[in-house]
Amino acid sequence: DILGGRAALRATTLDRYPIIGPLFMTGDYKNAFRGLRFGKNQRSFDKASAVNGLKGLFMFGAFGSNGFSMAFHSAEVLIAQMFGLPIPADRGIVEATQPSRFLIRWIKRKIETT
């Protein structure tokens, strides 16, 4: 006899970094980062903040098993992004956790997205 059971899921990403930051419009990003496909070097964070098409919508999730340990500092980063405050994190961390990072990587690798 089975007396009970339990199952749990943890949301995570392929690169195991959480997703923290403003949501984006795929078409706008494809146009803005078109040069990456041809080897042009540009800092994605600078351009990403200018392209964001969905004002006021942010993503904060996919922490996997690191939720409790990363939540406090990640929340500070998100709040800084939401209110235009100085971000209390290294630029590389902010770029590694932005929601559009997968699309930017696909553009760099010349993978067509829909």
N, C-alpha and C positions, 0 to 999 in steps of 0.2 A: 504494500500500500504506500502510495506517495502522499505524504502529509502536507506538502507545500512546495513551493518553488519560487524562484526569483530570477529575473533577467534584467540586465542593465546595458545601456548603450552609451558610449562616449563619443561625442562629435569631435572629429579631428580632421586635419587636412593632410594631403600627401606629403608635404614637407614638415609636418608636425609643429608648425608655428600657428598661433592663433590668428584670427582675423579681427583686426581692430582698425576702424576708420570709416570714412565716408563711402557710401555706395556710389556707383558710377553707371554711366550709360555706355554700353559696349561700343556702339557706333561712334560716339564722340572720342572714345579712347583710341579706337582703330585709326581714326583720322589724325589725332594729335600725335600718336606714336608711330606713324607710318614710316618715318625715317629709320627707326630701329631695324626694320626689315632689311635695309640696305647697308647696315653696319654703322649708321650714324650713332655717335655717342651722346647721350643726353641724360641728365639726372632725372630719374622718373618722378621723384617726390616733388620737385619744383613744378613740373608740368602737370602732375596729377592734381595738385591743389587748385590749379587754374581751370581744369577741365570738368571737375565734378559737376554733373548735371542734376543730381537729385539732392537739392539743398535740404538740409535738416534730417536726412536719413543716414543712419550710421549702423555699422555691424560690429558686434562685440560677442564673439563666441569661438567655438572650435578649440577649446582649451584642452580637450582630451583629459588625461589624468593629471594635468598640471593646474587645474582650475583654482584650487585653494591657494597654491603657492604663487600664482601669477596674477590673481585677481586684483589685488590692491594697486600695484604699480600700473597694471594695464588700464585700470579705471582712471588713474591720473592722466595717462596718455590720451585716453578717449575724451575726457573732459577738456583737456587742453586743446584738442582738435576741434571739439564742438564749439568752444567759445573763443577760438583764435588766440589762445594764450601760448607762451613759450612751452614747447613740448619737453617734458622732463625725461628725455631718452635720447640715446644716440641716433643719428640720422639713419644708420644702417638698420637698426631695430625697427624704426618706424617704416622704412621701405620694405623690410622683410615681413611685416605684419599687415600691410595695407591690402584691402580687399581686391584690388585690381592687379596684384602681383602675378597671378597666374596668366591673365590675359597678356600682360607685358612680356612675360617669358615666352608665351606662344608666338607673339609677334616677332620677338628676337630670333626664335627658331624657325621662323617662316612657316608656321603651322596655320592653316586657314581655320578661322572660327566663324560660327554663324551668329 
